[in-house]
Amino acid sequence: MTGEKKKTKHAKPLTPAKRSRLSFFSDAITELRKAHWPTRQEALRLSLLVLIICVVLGAFLGAVDYGFTKFFVNLVLGG
């Protein structure tokens, strides 16, 4: 064995097997069953949080827009 190189077997590249087009749906259902689903209370709490953040951010952006509009009208158009 001296001087001889051992041949190593290389793994064949993985190729996607031909599958049915409808297998996507069964795979999707399988993955959805693995997902962590929030409880009704968690979903309600998180939805309210998103709603509150949207309202606050909308009010802030509306106020900034109103301020810039007034500033632009007074500065450029002269009042």
N, C-alpha and C positions, 0 to 999 in steps of 0.2 A: 504494500500500500504506500510505500514511500514514493514520492514523486507523482502519485496519481491524484487527480483532483476529483473530489466527490461531486457528483452532479446533484444540484438541488432542484427540486421540483417547484416551479413557479405556479402560483394559483392562477387559474384562468380568470379573466375579467368577468365580472358579473354582468350578465345581459338580462334585460327585463324579459320575463317569460310572456309569451302571447297569452293574453287574458281576455276574457269577455268584456265588452264595453260596459255591461251592466254590473260588473264586479266593483266598479267605483262606488256604487250606492251601498253595497253590502259592507265595503271597507269603511265608508263614511259612517255608517250606523255603528260599526264596531268601535271606531274611534270616539264617537259621541258618547257611547256607553262608558268609556274609560274616563271621560272628562269629569271634573268636579263641578257639580251644579249647586248654585247657592240656594239656601233655603228661602222661603217666601219672605221672611223677615229681613234677611240680608239683601235680597233683591230690592225690597221696598226702601230700605235705608240707603242703599247705594244710588237708587234712582232719585230719591229726594236730594241727595248730596249733589248729583249732577245737575238737577234742576236749579238748585240754589246757586251753584257756581255759574251756570248759564245766565241767570237773572242778574247776578252781581256784575259779571263781566260785561253783559249787555248794557247795563246802566252806566258802567264806567266808560265804555267805548262811546256810548251815546253822549255822555257829558263831554268827553274829549272832542268829539265831532262837533258838537254845538259850540264849544269854546273856539275851536279853530275856524268855524264858519263865521262867528261874530268877529273874531280877530281879522280874518281875511276881508270881510265886508268893510270894517272900519279902516283898515290899513290901505287897501287897494282902491276901494270905491269911494272912500271918503265919507262914510256914514250912512 
